[in-house]
Amino acid sequence: MPTGVESFFTPFNTFLMGFALGAVFLIMAMYSHWKTKREFKRYQRHLSDKLELDSRNIQELNKERSKLAQESEHLRLQVARLNEKPENKLQRELEILARAEKHMMINAPGFAPAWEMAKSQAMSQLETEEKGMSFPQKIFRKLLGPSSGGGQAALAEASAGSSNGSKSESGLGSGQ
């Protein structure tokens, strides 16, 4: 008969110890697998919820963007329609002349070619504003309002006088 240590290492006992140790590792591996599987499902739910929220936000942003684009187009058409009215054409011409005069006074007072360049630059600025490509200074001027009705008439007369004066200056300059 085998003694204590020898009976412990018999083939049947070593088989049972190996089987028990394998079963412990199998239980640990299965527990880890179930834990990972549960966490993976939680991540999937989290990801699907996030994707749903993102898609809703994108849809709302697209709706808002299309609404703003439609409103912008409507306003652009309204500005074009209002510019066709005779009183608005006169006001537009006055605005062009006022901007050109301001530019002229800053750069080169009394110089006819620079006046024409400033006038064309002011006209191009207004055209870009009307197309919606520039910051609408015209709207701010309308919101703030003119100082008085007589001031605009005086400004129109001054612009017309400056325009006529520049034509006479250019005529004098070419004659000399």
MIFIDO-52694 format. One record per atom (N, C-alpha, C): residue in one letter; x, y, z. Coordinates in steps of 0.2 Angstrom, whole numbers, plus 5000, padded with zeros to 4 digits. Layout:
<drentors>
aXYZ...
</drentors>
This chain:
<drentors>
m500449945000m500050005000m500450065000p500250114996p500650174996p500550215002t501050255004t501050295010t500750365008g500750415012g500350475011g500550515005v501150525004v501350564998v501350524992e501450464992e501450424986e500650414984s500250404989s499550404988s499250464985f499550514986f499350584984f499450594976f500050564974f500250564967f500050504963t499550474965t499350414961t499050444954p499050404949p498750424943p498050444943f497650414947f496950434947f496850504951n497250514956n497250574960n497550634956t498050624952t498350674948t497850694943f497450644940f496950654935f496350704938l496150684944l495650724948l495850794949m496450804951m496750874953m496850914946g497050884941g497050914934g496350934932f495850884933f495250904931f494950964935a495050964941a494751014946a495051084944l495751084943l496051144941l495851164934g495751124929g495451144923g494751164923a494351134928a493651164929a493651234932v494151244937v494251314940v494351364934f494851344930f495051394924f494451404919l494051344918l493551354914l492951404916i492851394923i492351434926i492651514926m493251524927m493551594927m493451614920a493651574915a493551594908a492851614906m492451574908m491651584906m491451644909y491651654916y491451714919y491651784916s492351774914s492651834910s492251844903h492051794900h491751794894h491051824894w490651804899w490051834900w490051904902k490551924906k490651994908k490852034902t491252014898t491452054892t490852054887k490452004887k489952004882k489352054885r489252054891r488852104894r489052174893e489652194894e489952254893e489952274885f490052224881f489952244874f489252264872k488752224874k488052244873k487952314876r488252334881r488052394884r488452454880y488952434877y489352484872y488952494866q488652434864q488252434858q487652484859r487252474864r486652514866r486852584866h487452604870h487652674870h487852704863l488152664859l488352684852l487752694848s487252654849s486652664845s486252724847d486252734854d485852794856d486252854854k486852854854k487252914852k487152924845l487152874841l487052884834l486352914832e485852894836e485152914835e485152994837l485453004842l485453084844l485853124839d486353094837d486753134832d486353144825s486053094823s485653094817s485053144818r484753144824r484153194825r484453264825n485053274828n485353344828n485553364821i485753314817i485953334810i485353354806q484753314807q484153324804q483853394806e483953414812e483653474814e484153534811l484753524811l485253574808l485053584801n484953524797n484853534790n484153564789k483653554793k483053584793k483153664794e483553684799e483653754800e484053784795r484553744792r484953774787r484553784781s484053744779s483653754773s483153804774k482853814780k482453864782k482753934781l483453934784l483754004783l483954014776a484153964772a484353974765a483654004761q483153974763q482453994760q482354064762e482454084768e482254154771e482754204767s483454174767s483954224764s483754234756e483554184753e483354194746e482754234745h482254234750h481654274750h481854344751l482354354756l482554424757l482954454751r483354414748r483654434742r483254454737l482654414736l482154434731l481854494733q481654504739q481354564741q481754624740v482354624742v482854674741v482854694733a482954644729a482954654722a482254694720r481754664722r481054694720r481054764723l481254784729l481254844732l481654894728n482254874725n482754914722n482454934715e481954894713e481654914706e481154974707k480954994713k480555054714k480955114712p480655164709p480955224708p481255264714e480855264719e481155304725e481755264728n481755204728n482355164730n482955164725k482755174719k483355184714k483755244716l483355294717l483655364719l483955354726q483755324730q484055314737q484655274736r484655224732r485255184730r485855224727e485655264722e486155314719e486455354724l485955384728l486255434734l486755394738e486555334740e487055294744e487655284741i487655264734i488255254730i488755324730l488355374729l488755444729l488955464736a488655444741a488855464748a489455424750r489455354748r490055314749r490655334745a490555354739a491055374735a491355434737e490955484739e491155544742e491555534748k491355494752k491755484759k492455454757h492455404752h493055374750h493555424747m493255474743m493655524740m493955574745m493555594750m493755634755m494355614758i494355544760i494855514763i495555504759n495455484753n496055464749n496355524745a495955564741a496155614737a495655664735p495555714739p495055764738p495155804732g494655814728g494655854722g495055814716f495055754716f495455724710f494955684707a494755694700a494255664697a494255594695p494855564693p494955494692p494855454698a495055484703a494955444710a494255444712w493955504710w493155504712w492855454708e492955444701e492655394697e492755324700m493355314702m493555244705m493255234711a493155284715a492855274722a492055264721k491755294716k491055284714k490955214712s491355194707s491255124705s491355074710q491855084715q491955044721q491355044725a491055094726a490455104731a489855064727m489855074721m489355034717m489454964718s490054934717s490154864718s490054844725q490154884730q490054864737q489254854737l488854904735l488154894736l487854834732e488154814726e487954764722e488054694726t488654694729t488854634733t488354624739e488154684742e487754684748e487054664746e486854684740e486154664737e486154594736k486754564734k486754494732k486754444738g486854484744g486954444750g487654424752m488154444749m488854424750m489254464754s488954524757s489254574761s488854594767f489154614772f488854634778f488354694776p487754694777p487254744775p487254804779q487754854777q487754914780q487154954779k486854944773k486254984771k485654974776i485654904778i485054894783i485254924790f485854934792f485954974798f485855044797r485955074791r485755144790r485055154791k484655104788k483955114788k483655104795l483955054799l483755044806l483955104810l484555134809l484755194813l484355254811g484155254805g483755314802g484255374801p484055414796p484355474794p484255524800s484755574800s484655624805s484055664804s483955684798s483355724796s483255714788g482655734786g482455724779g482855784775g482955844778g483255894774g484055874774g484255844778g485055824778g485155774772q484655734770q484755684765q484655724758a484155774758a484155814752a484755854751a485055884756a485655924756a486255874753l486255814756l486755764754l486655754747a486055744744a485955724737a486155784733e485955844735e486255904731e486955914731a487255894737a488055904737a488355844733s488055784733s488355734729s488255754721a487655784719a487555794713a487955854711g488055904715g488555954714g489255934713s489455884717s490155854717s490255814710s489655784708s489755744702s489755794696n489455844696n489455894691n490155924691g490355944697g491055974698g491555934695s491555864696s492055824694s492055814686k491455824683k491455824676k491755884673s491655934676s491956004674s492756004675e492955974681e493655964682e493955924677s493655864675s493955814671s493955854664g493455894662g493455924656g494055974656l494156014661l494656064662l495356024661g495455974665g496055934665g496255904658s495755884654s495955864648s496155914643g495855974644g495956034640g496656064641q496956054647q497556084648q498156034646
</drentors>
